[in-house]
Amino acid sequence: MPSQPGHNGWRKKTGGYEFWRKTLNSAKYVVAPMVDQSELAWRMLSRRYGAQLCYTPMLHASVFNRDQHYRNEALQSCPEDRPLPYKLDVREQAGCQLLTVHGRTKEQKGPKTGLANWKYIKAIRDNVKIPVFSNGNIQYLSDVTRCMQETGVDGVMIAEGNLHNPALFHGIDPPIWKMAEEYLELVDLYPCPLSFVRGHLFKLFHHGLVIHSDIRCMVGTGKSLDSLKLAVLKMKERCLNDMEKFRTCPEMFESKLPHPYWICQPYVRPSPEEAEENQKKREATKRPLDLLNIPADMIGMSKNKIKKKIKNPHKCFDGSKKTQYEKCESCQNPRGKKCAFGLCKKCCKNKTKTETLDCVGHGIYLKSKIEIQEQCDTKRKELDLLEHRLTSGSTYNAGHQEVKGHQEVKGQGHIPDHCDNFAGKNTEKEAMTECCEKEITEVT
């Protein structure tokens, strides 16, 4: 951070507003630090669509301290990025240069999250002399503007809204597959763990995966980046086909969503009351553990062990009975229990690499990777032709956020009982048809 020489050799911290203006360039569109979700590739995608300031992911302090690989992965950056490392400053008197206020109490988490209260944020803004960012209740760019007007904050930080629509700060709602394709291109440039990519696809495709459950399985079980790329192409294919049907028969796609499912749009959590009711329904469907009629060999076991034994009757809890491992067929190391070739992992790697094979037991998929790449190339060519046919002759509009019937989330208001319904029955077929004609064109 920029600082100035002080007495006794100490360097004085830059003041809050000076730091915000000179170092952060008066950033007001901010992407929050998120666990396993604000990695470099996602930050670069967010910056491409209007984010002016991004944070590194939230870090696990003890792992960060002991693991060099974790540190390198967490702090990955590039000249175009320059993120702020995530940290916690509590008080202005302790040297805090910038403060973000979430507007929720400590009890508001999980199913009880509810709405952030912008009155709390405004109260803090009015009583500190450093820049303040607001966080909470941001679903569209219009919410950003209204929040800054009502609270007087210097910027707005978003998290969940950004995960469902990384182009939120540009005020557009692009096709979900377009954002996924651009993100995967950035992952090729700035690699990250596969679990991060999987998490982003689940968020981007949230509404689409409700309809296309087979693609949900592809995303959830994909073992490589190429397998996730194939899932994105499958989703793109389904979306383009449905968009073609939408032109002639929009009533097939009537829903409570403000846009068709193939358009990036916010996800609204159920209200605390609805979440509690949903939990009760889930609990009612669970089969209770019958402790009165358990087999004789399970008597005396804990509930946890009984559950494990019922799930796996061959499971042994006797630590004295050690498993005897067979030897690898190529060396004297223990072989993998599930290896397809009866080898240890090292020998299996050599064999699969030499002969281009798969080994499910060791999680090696060299043959499948080549096949998936070929499928991706073929599918991509087919979809390019379909997309060109759908978009030829139409005027591009990268989506919009002013949807007829859209119910904005007020900082001090309440989401109606049907909180998962932004537009409800006010979203007319005529408006949707007109919207689709514009949104159907590929984002340039």
GIUR-V328088 format. One record per backbone hydrogen bond with DSSP energy under -1.0 kcal/mol. CO is the residue of the C=O (numbers start at 1). NH is the residue of the N-H. Records with the same first field share a line. If there is no record, write none. Layout:
CO->NH ; NH
//
This chain:
2->14
4->12
7->10
10->6
12->4
15->19
16->20
17->21
18->22
19->23 ; 24
20->26
28->156
29->52 ; 53
30->158
34->37 ; 38
39->43
40->44
41->45
42->46
43->47
44->48
46->51
47->50
53->31
54->84
60->64
61->65
62->66
63->67
67->71
68->72
69->73
70->74
71->75
78->81 ; 82
84->56
91->96
92->95
99->133
101->135
103->117
105->108
107->109
109->112
110->113
118->122
119->123
120->124
121->125
122->126
124->127
131->99
132->154 ; 155
133->101
134->157
140->144
141->145
142->146
143->147
144->148
145->149
146->150
147->151
148->152
155->134
156->30
158->32
159->163
160->164
161->165
165->168
167->170 ; 172
168->171
174->264
175->179
176->180
177->181
178->182
179->183
180->184
181->185
182->186
183->187
184->188
186->190
193->197
194->198
195->199
196->200
197->201
198->202
199->203
200->204
201->205
203->206
205->209
208->212
212->216
213->217
214->218
215->219
216->220
217->221
218->222
224->228
225->229
226->230
227->231
228->232
229->233
230->234
231->235
232->236
233->237
234->238
235->239
236->240
237->241
238->242
239->243
240->244
241->245
242->246
243->247
245->249
249->252
250->253
251->254
256->423
260->263
262->176
271->275
272->276
273->277
274->278
275->279
276->280
277->281
278->282
279->283
280->284
289->291
295->298
296->299
298->301
302->306
303->307
304->308
305->309
306->310
307->311
308->312
312->315
318->321
320->322
326->335
333->328
336->339
342->329
343->336
344->348
345->349
346->350
347->351
348->352
349->353
350->354
351->355
352->356 ; 357
357->366
359->364
364->359
365->369
366->370
367->371
368->372
369->373
370->374
371->375
372->376
373->377
374->378
375->379
376->380
377->381
378->382
379->383
380->384
381->385
382->386
383->387
384->388
385->389
386->390
387->391
388->392
391->394
401->403
403->406
417->419
418->421
423->426
424->427
426->428
428->432
429->433
430->434
431->435
432->436
433->437
434->438
435->439
436->440
438->397
//
